[in-house]
Amino acid sequence: MSTDGINENTAAQGGNGEEDGSFGSGTLEETFASLEEVLAVLEDPSTPLEASFEAYQKGMQLLKECEKRIDLVEKKVILLGEEGESGDL
């Protein structure tokens, strides 16, 4: 498996973690799937060192994107919880 497929599959997911929640066209689930592809490349003993390094870098980018998305969702859940509490008073 080459890293070319990983780069093509994740290019649309780029994402910059803007405050409005826009992270590109990929969903969190698609980003997780891309991470699994990266893992497959890294776990393949026939993957050359250079390709492994590229896959690792891509995986770290995807991981950061996932963390940003999850943090955003957590903030929204907290905000919704706070709004619900004040509405009950």
CORQUI-V896511 format. One record per pair of residues at least 24 apart in sequence whose ideal C-beta (glycine too) atoms are under 10 Angstrom apart, sorted by sequence separation. I is the first residue (numbers start at 0). GAP is how many residues later the second one is. D is the distance in whole Angstrom. If there is no record, write none. Layout:
I|GAP|D ; I|GAP|D
//
This chain:
8|24|8 ; 9|24|4 ; 33|24|8 ; 34|24|6 ; 37|24|7 ; 8|25|6 ; 9|25|9 ; 33|25|9 ; 36|25|9 ; 37|25|9 ; 35|26|10 ; 6|27|10 ; 9|27|8 ; 33|27|10 ; 34|27|5 ; 5|28|7 ; 8|28|7 ; 9|28|8 ; 33|28|6 ; 34|28|7 ; 4|29|10 ; 5|29|10 ; 8|29|10 ; 32|29|10 ; 30|30|10 ; 31|30|8 ; 34|30|9 ; 5|31|5 ; 30|31|6 ; 33|31|9 ; 34|31|7 ; 4|32|7 ; 5|32|6 ; 29|32|10 ; 30|32|9 ; 33|32|10 ; 2|34|9 ; 5|34|9 ; 30|34|6 ; 31|34|7 ; 2|35|8 ; 4|35|10 ; 5|35|6 ; 30|35|6 ; 0|36|8 ; 4|36|9 ; 25|36|9 ; 27|37|9 ; 2|38|6 ; 27|38|7 ; 30|38|7 ; 0|39|6 ; 1|39|8 ; 2|39|10 ; 25|39|8 ; 0|40|5 ; 23|41|8 ; 27|41|5 ; 0|42|10 ; 1|42|10 ; 22|42|6 ; 26|42|9 ; 27|42|8 ; 0|43|6 ; 22|43|10 ; 25|43|10 ; 2|44|8 ; 0|45|9 ; 1|45|8 ; 2|45|10 ; 5|45|10 ; 22|45|7 ; 27|45|8 ; 0|46|7 ; 1|46|10 ; 14|46|9 ; 22|46|6 ; 2|47|9 ; 3|47|9 ; 6|47|8 ; 13|47|9 ; 14|47|9 ; 16|47|8 ; 20|47|10 ; 2|48|5 ; 5|48|8 ; 6|48|9 ; 9|48|6 ; 12|48|9 ; 16|48|7 ; 20|48|8 ; 1|49|7 ; 2|49|9 ; 5|49|6 ; 8|49|10 ; 9|49|10 ; 12|49|8 ; 14|49|9 ; 15|49|9 ; 22|49|8 ; 0|50|9 ; 2|50|9 ; 3|50|10 ; 14|50|5 ; 16|50|9 ; 17|50|9 ; 2|51|5 ; 6|51|7 ; 9|51|8 ; 13|51|8 ; 14|51|10 ; 16|51|4 ; 20|51|6 ; 1|52|10 ; 2|52|5 ; 5|52|6 ; 9|52|6 ; 12|52|7 ; 15|52|9 ; 16|52|8 ; 19|52|10 ; 20|52|9 ; 1|53|9 ; 2|53|10 ; 5|53|9 ; 14|53|7 ; 18|53|9 ; 0|54|9 ; 2|54|10 ; 14|54|8 ; 16|54|9 ; 17|54|10 ; 20|54|10 ; 2|55|7 ; 9|55|9 ; 16|55|8 ; 20|55|8 ; 5|56|9
//
